[in-house]
Amino acid sequence: MLQALFTLIPPLLVGGLAALSHWAKKNIGAEITLFVLLVFSSLLVVAVGGLLLVAGLVGGVPESLVSTTLFLTVAGAVALAGLVGLGLCLPPLWSIVGRMERGFWSEPPVFFALWMFVMVLVLSTVGLVTFVGADQGQLAAGLGGRLSPLDVAVGQLPLVIVAVFGVGLWVRRSPRQVVARLGYGALTAKQLGVCALFVLGALLLSVASDRVFAALQPRLYERVGELSSQLFSTQGMGLVSVLLFGLLLGVGAALGEESLFRGAVQPVLGILPTSLLFAALHVQYGPSVSIVYIVVLAVGLGLLRKKINTSAAFVAHAAYNFLSVVLGHFLGGGF
């Protein structure tokens, strides 16, 4: 429980900064505060990356943990992210001091969203390198077995927190306005049919992607399969338990991920950048060809959000996850 509480601290901080970015649209003091915090954070990231580079160059990295080349790659990416973060702070600075009119890049919510986009991509890079460099037993021990309802809640609740505060809950929008801004709304029977066709196509494409993954990266495929089986295993479950587990993964993951990515982020960054960010967070697939499939799936969900609403993306995502669990249980590893 204590670990779960600590897990919520970073998203609460991010949610607070997101709320501050909306307040900054109408308060110069809040805008300056946001600017200072992100400049300081960017400098901190640069410093961390620099220190890691120095440690790697002087041989302070145990080869048993990760190769020096991969370590230096991560360190360089971290330092570069900090520099990019500092660069993103320039348009808001010019806007604050009156050297340029406020534009898209200097809008506080947009500025903050882009800054977070860069930092999350770096964290995902670190996760991928950890996946490549870590021992299989270490990864398995770190995962701790099949996902529980608490695991899903701890993993998805932060996404919901960042989403609702990221669109200005209680700062610019009421709860009802937040739901509308996130794109949730009613669905017609025809729109539900579109969602069903999307899920069918996604499942078939998933099978094809899985076959390509196995053929091109057999060793990584085996490794990812073992870790995924540990997280999503339905072995020993009865029918009711399998259905409930599928619903847990379907509804839980879809609520958090669709609220944040398709609901909050996509209207600001667009479909493709949001899809890349979505795929970057799925580090459990490692640096595999399956990431390409995740991007394609995310683009499809983004189109559902754009053409219909976030409810359509949520239903499709939840149904896809649910059927993947159930079909995987009865048909084997093809799903």
N, C-alpha and C positions, 0 to 999 in steps of 0.2 A: 504493500500500500504506500509506503514511504517513497519507494522508487517511482510509483505512478504519480505521486504528487510532484516529485522533482521533474518528471517528464513534462508536466503541464507548465512549468515555469517558463521555458523558452517561448512557447506559443502565446502565453499570456503577455510576455514582454513584446513580442512581435505584434500582437493584437493592440497593445497599448500604443505602440509607435504608429500603427495603421490609423487608430483613432486620432492620434495627434496630427497625422498628415491631413486629415479632413478638417480638423479644427484650424490648421494652419492656412486653409483657404480663406479664412475670414479674420485671422488674428496674426499680426506680424510677429508678436512675441513667440507664439507657438511655432511659426515658420522658422524663426531663427533658432529656437530650441531644437527642432527636428534637424536642421542643417548642421548644427554643432555636434549633435549626437552621432549623426551618420559620418561626418568628417572624422570624428574621434574613432568611431568603429572601423572606418576604412584604414586609418593610420595604424590601428591595432592589428588589423589583418595583414597589412604590409610588414609590420614588425615581426609578427609570428612567422610569416613566410620567409622573411629574411633570416631569422634565427634558425629555422629548419634547414634552409639552404646551407648556412654555415656549418651546422651539425653534420649534414650529409657530406659536405666537401672535406671536412676534417676527419671523417671516418667514425662518427659517433652513432652510427646506425647498425644495430645487430642484424647480420644477414639472415638470422633465423626468423626475424620478424617480417622483413620485407627487403627486397633487393635495393641496393643503393640507387640504381637507375630509377626505379619506380618511386622511391622516396624523394629523390630530387625533382622528379616530374610533379609530384604532388606539391612539394614546397614551392616550386616555380609557379604552379597554377594558383596557389594561395596568394603569393606575393602579387601576381598579375591581377587577381581579382580585387585586391585592395587598391591597386593603382587605377583600375577601371572604376571602382567605387568613388575614388577621389575625382576622377574625370566627370562622373555623373553629377558631382556636387557643383560643378562650375556654372551651369545654367541657372540653378536656384540662387547661387551667390550673386550673379550679375543681376538677377531680378530683384533681389533684396536690396542691393546698393543702388538700384535705379539705372543701371547701365543698359538694360534692355527690357522691353515689355514682356510681361508674363506670356509664355507660350506653352505648347504641349509639354515640352521636356522639363519645364520649370514648375509645372503644376505639382504641388506637394504630393497628392496621392499617386500621380504617375511617376514622379521622381522616386518616391519610396518603393513603388512596385518594381521599377527597373533595377533599383539597388538590390532589393531582395532577390530578384531573378538571378543576378550575377552571383550572389552569395550562395544561393541554394544549388546552383549548378556546380560550384566549387565543392560544396559539401558532398554532392553526389559523386563527383570525381574521386574524392577521398574514399567514399564508400566502395566504389568500383575497384580502386587500387587495393583496398583492404581485402576485398573479395578475392582478388587475384593472388595476393601475397600471403594471406593467412592460411594456416593449416586447416584441413577439413574438420579435424576433431575440435579445434578451437572454435570454428564457426558453429558447429553443431552444439557445442556446450553453451555458446553464447545465445543461441536461439531458444534453448530450453524446452523444446517439444511442441506439440500441437497447440495451435492458437486457442485461447480461451476467450469467453465474452469480455473479461477484463482487458485482455491484450488488445482486442479489437477496439474497445472503448478508449483505451489509452492511446492507441494509434490514430483513431479517427476524430475524437473530440477536439484535439488541438487544431485540426484542419477546419472544423466548424467554427471554432473560436476566432481563428485568423480571418475566415471568410466574413463573418457577421460584423466584426469590428473593422475589417478592412474596407467595407463599403459604408462605414460611418454610423453604426448603431449608436443611438443616443447622442450623436454629435451633429450629424446632418440628416439622419433619417430615423423615423420611428420603426418599431418592429415590423409593422405591416409594410412599410416602404422598403425595408431591408429585404423582405421576402420577394417583393416585386422586383427590386434591383438585382437580386440573385437569379431571377428568371423563372421562379416557380409559379406554376399556374395549372389550370385544368387541361385535361387531354380528351380529345374526341375519340370515338371508336376507330376512325380512320387513322388517326395519329398513333394509336396503340398498335394498329396493324403495321404501320411503318416501323415502329420499334421492334415488333416481332420479326419482321424481315431482316432488320439490321442484326438482331441477335443470331438468327440463323446463318447469315453471311459471315458474321464474326467467328462463330464456332467452326464453320468449314475452313475459314482462313487460318484459324488457330491450329487445326490439324495439319494443314499444309506447312505452316511455319514451323511446327514441331518436327516434321519430317526433314525439312531443310536444315534445321538446327542440328539434328542428330547426324545428318550426313556430313555437314561441313565442320562441325566442332564436337566430335564425339566425346572427347574427354571432358570438356566443359559441360556438355549436355548431361553426362552422367552425374557430374558434381551438382549442377543446378537441380537435377531431378531428385537427388538424395535429400538436398536441403528443402526443396518444395514439399516432398513427401513428409518430411518431419513436421513442417508447419501446417499442411493441409490434409494430413492423413485421415482417412475415415475407416481405417482398419479396426475391426472389432465392434463397429457401430451397428445398431439396428436401423431399420428403415426410418423410423421417426427421428432418431438421433441424426441420421444423415441429412434429412430434410431440414431439421432445425439448424444444423451446422451450416448448411448451404444458405439458409435465410440469414443467419448471422453474418456470414462473409459477404453475401450479396447486398443486403440492406445497409450493413455497417460501413463497408468500404465505399459504396456508392454515395451514401449521404455525405461523408466527409470529403471525398475526392471531387464529386460533382459540384458541391456547394462552393468549394474553394476554386477549382480550376475552371470549370465551365461557367459557374455562376459569378464568381467575383473577378477572376483574373482575365478570362477571355475577352470581355468587352473592353479591357484596357490594352492588353498586349496583342490580341488577335489570335486566330486559331493555331497557326503553325508554332509561334513561340510558346504558347501555352501547352501545346502537344509535346514539344521538346522538353519542357519543364516537367510535365507529367511523366514522361518516359524516364527522365533522369532520376526521378525518385524511386523507380522500381529497380533498385540495385540488387535485389535478390536474383535477378536473371544474369548478373555479371555482364561483362563486355561481350555479349552474344548477339547473334543475328535476330534473336527474339525481340531485342530493343526496337528494331525496325518495325516489327509487327505491332508493338505497343504504340509506336508513333502513329501508325496507320489507324489503329483502333481509336486513339485519342482524337485524331483528325475527324473520324466518323462521328464520334460523340460530340465534337465541336460543331459539326454541321447540323446535328440534331438540335443542339442548343440554339444555333443561329436561325434555322428554318422553322423550328417549332418552339421549344423552350427548354429550360433546364430540367423540368419534370420528365421530358422525353428522354434526355440523356441519363437521368437517374434511373428510370424504369429499365432502359436498355442495359445499363451497367449492372444493375442489381440482378436482372434476369440472366445476363451472361455469366456472372459469377456463380449464381445459384445452379444453373444448368451445368457449368463446368465441374462443380463439386459432385453433383448427383450423377452425371454421365461418367465422370471419372471413377466413381465408386462402382458403378455397374459394368462399365465397358473397359476399365483399365486405364493405362497411362496415356491413351490417345488424346485425352482432353485435359 
